[in-house]
Amino acid sequence: MLRSGGDVWAALIELNEHRFRRHARPLLNYQELCREVAGVQVGELSVPALRSVVRRYADAAMETAKRKRRGERARYPRRRKALVPLRYYAGTFCLEGRRVRLSVVRGGPELWLRLSRPVPYAPDQVRSVTLLVEAGRLVLDVTAEVPVETDEGHRQAVAGVDLGIIHPFAVASGSDALLVSGRAVRAEERLHLADTKARSKKMAKKTPRRGQRGSRRWRKLRAAQRKAESRHLRRVRQMHHEAAKETVAWAKRHGVGTLVVGDPKGIARGGAGRHHNRRVANTWRRGHLLGALTDKAQLAGIDVVRVDERGTSSTCPQCGARTTKPKGRRFACSSCGYLGHRDLVGARNIAALGGGTTTTEVVVSHRRAGSVPARRDRRRHLMDRHRSCPAPGRSNPGESLVGARPRDGEAELVSLDHRRGSSNAANVA
């Protein structure tokens, strides 16, 4: 089915290539393309599935045309794909427990798919399903209409949200604040990078050359790489959703009706150095982080407003004086002597931009997003030393256990305490 969708995609590309060679107007509109494929049968594709491929091609072509009119550099779809996702709208599929029946061509055998787990929505809430392949696995993407909680007017508070790398969300409202630690996210990023380097080093001698691309060895190597990358992305996305869920739950408990979020748009275009620019552009998936928070806030009946975050982390929320941007997590005002967490300072200033008020005496709640990776990071002791959320059983997180000379019979006890603290951190998260 997906290969038939790829054939439709290739046919649309060839159609416009032929029109370009004849200096004719390309067909980009969805209605025009539907008239071209009317009455055409491709494999066992039903009409809704075939038109979903046409819709995908038309959306990509129209977006390219808009960018060209704005003077931007863009190209029309011209790359052929072996597998193209198929979308089925309500009425063209049937959901029964853990089985889904998709529509096929008239007269063809019924197509039933067995899901690995039940759909977490009621059948009457599901509006469409999309059949696709991700890292060699057949996936069914479900779109459902979820009811939104109604706000009865008891949520009037305004909270500021500062997005970050070390702390995905820092929230401040009134005299309360929330810090969500993303140490597990950073550990997953570092371990994935180390595994990728080790895998590339091990496979350097076995990697197919340019003349061998397309061979069986090449396909197996690419499949392993895509599988590892997909598994890593799923873990990071799950951690982002957990962090957003904790933030929205905290906002509901504190009567927050509006979340003012500092928009980091354009931060990757700054000249902050090679290492920082790569860290911001590659490892900080701020778009997905902000999207997860917006979706969960809308379901909870909380409004989300975006403001410019420039200068919020270097402005004192007490006296309003501008200071040099702190390198660490500790903010110190040179004018009034105010001390606080750098991310919470940014959250307080962002809340003020949206009309919210905060106080100096802030009660901070700490949460963690995700679970500690099962693989061992050789820099774990540095994370324990500098972490903002001390692990249970660690009386002094600033005191390092590495390099200390234990007394008789104490080395094993220290090691067990260190492992116990890590396991408790995973359970709490």
C-alpha positions as CSV (number, residue, x, y, z in Angstrom):
1,M,0.0,0.0,0.0
2,L,2.7,2.5,0.9
3,R,4.7,1.5,-2.2
4,S,1.6,2.2,-4.3
5,G,1.5,5.6,-2.6
6,G,5.1,6.1,-3.7
7,D,4.1,5.3,-7.3
8,V,1.4,8.0,-7.1
9,W,4.0,10.5,-5.8
10,A,6.5,9.7,-8.6
11,A,3.7,10.0,-11.2
12,L,2.8,13.5,-10.0
13,I,6.5,14.5,-10.1
14,E,6.8,13.2,-13.7
15,L,3.6,15.0,-14.7
16,N,4.9,18.4,-13.7
17,E,8.4,17.6,-15.1
18,H,6.8,17.0,-18.5
19,R,4.9,20.2,-18.3
20,F,8.0,22.2,-17.3
21,R,9.9,20.8,-20.3
22,R,7.0,22.0,-22.5
23,H,7.0,25.4,-20.8
24,A,3.4,24.8,-19.7
25,R,1.9,25.9,-16.4
26,P,2.5,23.3,-13.6
27,L,-0.4,21.7,-11.9
28,L,-0.2,22.6,-8.2
29,N,-3.8,22.9,-7.1
30,Y,-5.4,20.0,-5.3
31,Q,-8.6,20.2,-7.5
32,E,-6.6,20.2,-10.7
33,L,-4.5,17.2,-9.6
34,C,-7.6,15.3,-8.6
35,R,-9.0,15.7,-12.1
36,E,-5.8,14.3,-13.5
37,V,-5.9,11.1,-11.3
38,A,-9.7,10.6,-11.6
39,G,-10.5,7.0,-12.6
40,V,-6.9,5.9,-12.2
41,Q,-6.3,2.7,-10.2
42,V,-2.9,2.2,-8.5
43,G,-2.5,-1.2,-6.8
44,E,-5.0,-1.7,-4.1
45,L,-5.3,2.0,-3.1
46,S,-8.7,3.3,-2.4
47,V,-9.8,6.7,-3.7
48,P,-9.4,8.4,-0.3
49,A,-5.9,7.0,0.2
50,L,-4.9,8.0,-3.4
51,R,-6.2,11.5,-2.8
52,S,-4.3,11.8,0.5
53,V,-1.1,11.4,-1.5
54,V,-2.3,14.1,-3.9
55,R,-3.1,16.4,-1.0
56,R,0.4,15.9,0.5
57,Y,2.0,16.8,-2.9
58,A,-0.3,19.8,-3.5
59,D,0.5,21.2,0.0
60,A,4.2,20.9,-0.6
61,A,4.0,22.5,-4.0
62,M,1.8,25.4,-2.9
63,E,4.1,26.1,0.0
64,T,7.0,26.2,-2.4
65,A,5.1,28.6,-4.6
66,K,4.4,30.9,-1.6
67,R,8.1,31.0,-0.7
68,K,9.1,31.8,-4.3
69,R,6.7,34.7,-4.3
70,R,8.3,36.0,-1.1
71,G,11.7,35.9,-2.8
72,E,12.9,32.9,-0.7
73,R,14.9,30.0,-2.1
74,A,12.7,26.9,-2.5
75,R,12.3,24.0,-4.9
76,Y,9.2,22.1,-6.0
77,P,8.9,18.4,-4.9
78,R,11.2,16.4,-7.2
79,R,12.5,13.6,-5.1
80,R,10.8,10.3,-5.5
81,K,10.0,8.2,-2.4
82,A,9.7,4.5,-2.1
83,L,7.1,4.7,0.7
84,V,4.6,7.6,1.1
85,P,2.2,7.8,4.1
86,L,-1.5,7.3,3.5
87,R,-4.2,9.1,5.4
88,Y,-7.7,7.8,6.0
89,Y,-10.4,10.1,7.2
90,A,-13.6,9.3,9.2
91,G,-15.8,6.9,7.3
92,T,-12.9,5.2,5.4
93,F,-11.7,3.1,8.4
94,C,-13.2,1.1,11.1
95,L,-11.7,0.9,14.6
96,E,-12.6,-2.2,16.8
97,G,-10.5,-2.5,19.9
98,R,-6.9,-3.3,18.9
99,R,-7.8,-3.8,15.2
100,V,-8.3,-1.3,12.4
101,R,-9.8,-2.0,9.0
102,L,-8.6,0.4,6.2
103,S,-10.5,0.9,2.9
104,V,-9.1,-0.6,-0.2
105,V,-10.0,-0.6,-3.9
106,R,-13.5,-1.8,-4.8
107,G,-13.6,-5.6,-5.0
108,G,-10.3,-6.1,-3.1
109,P,-9.9,-8.2,0.0
110,E,-10.4,-6.5,3.4
111,L,-7.3,-5.0,5.0
112,W,-7.1,-5.4,8.8
113,L,-4.2,-4.1,11.0
114,R,-3.6,-5.4,14.5
115,L,-2.2,-2.8,16.8
116,S,0.5,-3.5,19.4
117,R,-1.6,-1.5,22.0
118,P,-5.1,-0.1,22.1
119,V,-5.9,3.4,20.9
120,P,-6.1,5.7,24.0
121,Y,-9.2,7.5,22.7
122,A,-12.8,6.5,22.3
123,P,-13.7,5.4,18.7
124,D,-16.1,8.3,18.2
125,Q,-13.3,10.8,19.0
126,V,-10.9,9.5,16.3
127,R,-11.0,11.7,13.2
128,S,-8.3,10.3,11.0
129,V,-5.5,7.7,10.9
130,T,-2.3,7.8,9.0
131,L,-0.3,4.7,7.9
132,L,3.4,5.3,7.7
133,V,6.8,3.7,8.3
134,E,9.3,4.9,10.9
135,A,12.7,3.3,11.2
136,G,11.5,0.1,9.5
137,R,8.4,-0.2,11.7
138,L,4.8,0.1,10.5
139,V,3.2,2.9,12.5
140,L,-0.4,4.1,12.7
141,D,-0.7,7.8,13.6
142,V,-4.1,8.6,15.2
143,T,-5.7,12.1,15.2
144,A,-8.5,12.5,17.7
145,E,-10.8,15.3,19.0
146,V,-10.2,15.6,22.7
147,P,-12.6,17.7,24.8
148,V,-11.1,20.8,26.3
149,E,-11.6,21.7,30.0
150,T,-13.8,24.7,30.5
151,D,-12.5,27.5,32.7
152,E,-15.2,28.7,35.1
153,G,-13.3,31.9,36.0
154,H,-11.4,30.7,39.0
155,R,-8.1,30.8,37.2
156,Q,-7.0,34.4,37.1
157,A,-3.2,34.1,37.8
158,V,-0.6,34.8,35.2
159,A,2.6,32.8,35.1
160,G,5.8,33.3,33.2
161,V,7.6,30.4,31.5
162,D,11.3,30.4,30.6
163,L,12.5,27.7,28.2
164,G,16.0,26.3,28.6
165,I,18.4,23.5,27.9
166,I,19.3,22.5,31.4
167,H,15.8,23.2,32.8
168,P,13.2,22.7,30.0
169,F,10.7,24.8,32.0
170,A,11.1,27.4,34.7
171,V,7.7,28.8,35.8
172,A,7.0,31.7,38.2
173,S,3.7,33.0,39.5
174,G,3.1,35.1,42.6
175,S,5.2,33.6,45.4
176,D,5.5,30.1,43.9
177,A,7.9,28.8,41.2
178,L,8.6,25.5,39.5
179,L,11.9,24.2,38.1
180,V,11.8,21.2,35.8
181,S,15.2,19.6,35.6
182,G,16.3,18.2,32.2
183,R,19.4,16.4,33.3
184,A,18.0,13.1,32.0
185,V,17.4,14.7,28.6
186,R,21.0,16.0,28.4
187,A,22.3,12.6,29.5
188,E,20.3,10.9,26.7
189,E,21.7,13.4,24.2
190,R,25.3,12.8,25.4
191,L,25.0,9.0,25.5
192,H,23.4,9.0,22.0
193,L,26.3,11.0,20.6
194,A,28.8,8.7,22.3
195,D,27.1,5.6,21.0
196,T,26.9,7.1,17.5
197,K,30.6,7.9,17.5
198,A,31.5,4.4,18.8
199,R,29.2,2.8,16.3
200,S,30.8,4.8,13.4
201,K,34.3,3.9,14.6
202,K,33.5,0.2,14.8
203,M,31.9,0.1,11.4
204,A,34.4,2.3,9.7
205,K,36.2,-0.6,8.2
206,K,33.0,-2.4,7.2
207,T,31.1,0.6,5.9
208,P,30.3,0.2,2.2
209,R,32.1,2.5,-0.2
210,R,30.3,4.7,-2.7
211,G,30.3,2.0,-5.4
212,Q,28.7,-0.4,-2.9
213,R,25.8,1.8,-1.9
214,G,22.5,0.0,-2.4
215,S,24.0,-3.3,-1.5
216,R,22.6,-5.6,1.3
217,R,25.3,-4.4,3.7
218,W,24.5,-0.8,3.0
219,R,20.8,-1.4,3.6
220,K,21.5,-3.2,6.9
221,L,23.8,-0.3,8.1
222,R,21.3,2.4,7.2
223,A,18.5,0.4,8.9
224,A,20.5,0.1,12.1
225,Q,21.3,3.8,12.1
226,R,17.7,4.8,11.5
227,K,16.6,2.5,14.3
228,A,19.0,4.0,16.8
229,E,18.1,7.5,15.8
230,S,14.4,6.9,16.0
231,R,14.7,5.3,19.4
232,H,16.6,8.3,20.7
233,L,14.1,10.8,19.3
234,R,11.2,8.8,21.0
235,R,13.0,9.0,24.3
236,V,13.6,12.8,24.1
237,R,10.0,13.4,22.9
238,Q,8.6,11.4,25.8
239,M,10.7,13.4,28.3
240,H,9.5,16.7,26.7
241,H,5.9,15.5,27.2
242,E,6.5,14.5,30.8
243,A,8.0,18.0,31.5
244,A,5.1,19.8,29.8
245,K,2.6,17.6,31.8
246,E,4.3,18.5,35.1
247,T,4.2,22.2,34.2
248,V,0.5,22.2,33.2
249,A,-0.4,20.2,36.4
250,W,1.5,22.8,38.5
251,A,-0.3,25.6,36.8
252,K,-3.7,24.1,37.4
253,R,-2.9,23.6,41.1
254,H,-1.9,27.2,41.5
255,G,-4.9,28.7,39.6
256,V,-3.0,29.9,36.6
257,G,-5.2,30.9,33.6
258,T,-2.5,32.3,31.3
259,L,1.0,31.1,30.6
260,V,3.3,33.8,29.2
261,V,6.1,32.0,27.4
262,G,9.4,33.6,26.3
263,D,9.7,32.8,22.6
264,P,13.3,31.8,21.7
265,K,12.7,32.6,18.0
266,G,15.9,33.6,16.3
267,I,18.2,32.4,19.1
268,A,20.1,30.0,16.8
269,R,21.1,32.8,14.4
270,G,23.2,34.6,17.1
271,G,26.9,34.6,17.0
272,A,27.5,33.0,20.4
273,G,30.3,30.7,19.4
274,R,30.7,27.5,17.5
275,H,29.9,25.2,20.4
276,H,27.0,27.1,21.8
277,N,25.4,27.5,18.4
278,R,25.7,23.8,17.7
279,R,24.2,23.0,21.1
280,V,21.3,25.3,20.5
281,A,20.6,24.3,16.9
282,N,21.1,20.5,17.3
283,T,20.3,19.3,20.8
284,W,17.7,21.9,22.0
285,R,14.4,20.9,20.3
286,R,12.7,24.0,21.4
287,G,9.9,23.8,18.8
288,H,8.7,20.4,20.0
289,L,9.1,21.5,23.6
290,L,7.0,24.6,23.1
291,G,4.4,22.6,21.0
292,A,4.0,20.0,23.8
293,L,3.4,22.8,26.4
294,T,0.9,24.6,24.1
295,D,-1.1,21.5,23.3
296,K,-1.4,20.4,27.0
297,A,-2.2,23.9,28.1
298,Q,-5.0,24.2,25.6
299,L,-6.5,20.9,26.7
300,A,-6.5,22.2,30.3
301,G,-8.2,25.5,29.3
302,I,-5.1,27.6,29.9
303,D,-4.2,30.4,27.4
304,V,-0.6,30.5,26.1
305,V,0.9,33.9,25.1
306,R,4.3,34.3,23.5
307,V,6.5,37.3,24.2
308,D,10.1,38.3,23.4
309,E,12.5,36.9,25.9
310,R,15.5,39.0,25.0
311,G,17.2,40.4,28.1
312,T,14.9,38.7,30.6
313,S,17.7,36.6,32.2
314,S,20.0,39.5,32.7
315,T,17.5,42.0,34.2
316,C,16.9,42.2,37.9
317,P,13.2,41.5,38.8
318,Q,13.6,43.5,42.0
319,C,15.1,46.9,40.8
320,G,15.0,46.5,37.0
321,A,18.7,47.0,36.6
322,R,20.5,45.3,33.7
323,T,23.6,43.2,34.6
324,T,25.9,41.0,32.7
325,K,24.4,37.7,31.8
326,P,25.5,35.2,34.4
327,K,27.5,32.2,33.2
328,G,26.2,29.8,35.8
329,R,22.7,29.3,37.3
330,R,23.1,31.9,40.0
331,F,22.0,35.5,39.3
332,A,23.4,38.3,41.3
333,C,22.4,41.9,40.9
334,S,25.2,44.4,41.3
335,S,22.8,47.3,42.2
336,C,20.4,45.9,44.9
337,G,22.2,42.7,45.8
338,Y,19.3,40.4,44.8
339,L,20.3,36.8,44.5
340,G,18.2,34.1,42.7
341,H,18.2,31.4,40.2
342,R,18.9,32.6,36.7
343,D,16.0,30.7,35.0
344,L,13.5,31.8,37.7
345,V,14.7,35.4,37.2
346,G,13.9,35.1,33.5
347,A,10.5,33.5,34.3
348,R,9.6,36.4,36.7
349,N,10.5,39.0,34.1
350,I,8.5,37.2,31.4
351,A,5.5,37.1,33.7
352,A,5.8,40.9,34.2
353,L,5.8,41.3,30.4
354,G,2.4,39.5,30.3
355,G,0.9,41.5,33.2
356,G,1.7,39.0,36.0
357,T,3.1,39.8,39.4
358,T,5.7,37.9,41.4
359,T,7.3,38.4,44.8
360,T,10.8,38.2,46.0
361,E,10.3,35.3,48.5
362,V,9.7,32.5,46.0
363,V,8.9,29.0,47.1
364,V,10.5,26.7,44.5
365,S,9.2,23.2,43.6
366,H,11.6,20.9,41.8
367,R,10.6,18.2,39.3
368,R,12.5,16.0,36.9
369,A,11.6,15.1,33.4
370,G,12.2,11.6,32.1
371,S,14.1,8.8,33.7
372,V,17.9,8.3,34.0
373,P,19.2,6.3,31.0
374,A,20.0,2.7,31.8
375,R,23.4,3.1,30.1
376,R,26.2,4.5,32.2
377,D,27.6,8.0,31.5
378,R,31.2,8.4,32.4
379,R,30.4,12.0,33.4
380,R,27.7,11.0,35.9
381,H,29.7,12.2,38.8
382,L,29.9,15.7,37.3
383,M,26.1,15.7,37.0
384,D,25.7,14.7,40.6
385,R,28.1,17.4,41.7
386,H,26.4,20.3,39.8
387,R,22.8,19.2,39.6
388,S,20.2,21.7,40.8
389,C,17.9,18.9,42.2
390,P,20.0,16.9,44.7
391,A,19.3,13.2,44.6
392,P,17.8,11.6,47.7
393,G,20.5,10.6,50.2
394,R,23.0,13.3,49.1
395,S,23.4,15.6,52.0
396,N,25.8,17.9,50.2
397,P,25.6,17.8,46.4
398,G,28.5,20.2,46.1
399,E,30.8,17.7,47.7
400,S,32.3,15.2,45.3
401,L,32.8,11.6,46.2
402,V,35.3,11.0,43.4
403,G,38.9,11.1,44.4
404,A,38.1,11.0,48.2
405,R,40.1,8.5,50.1
406,P,37.6,6.3,52.2
407,R,38.3,4.9,55.5
408,D,38.4,1.1,56.3
409,G,35.2,-0.5,55.1
410,E,33.7,2.7,53.8
411,A,34.4,2.4,50.0
412,E,31.6,-0.1,49.4
413,L,29.1,1.8,51.4
414,V,29.7,5.0,49.5
415,S,29.3,3.2,46.2
416,L,26.0,1.7,47.3
417,D,24.7,5.0,48.5
418,H,25.6,6.6,45.1
419,R,23.7,3.9,43.2
420,R,20.8,4.1,45.6
421,G,20.5,7.8,45.0
422,S,20.4,7.4,41.2
423,S,17.8,4.7,41.4
424,N,15.6,6.8,43.7
425,A,15.9,9.7,41.3
426,A,14.6,7.5,38.5
427,N,11.6,6.3,40.6
428,V,10.7,9.9,41.6
429,A,10.9,11.0,38.0
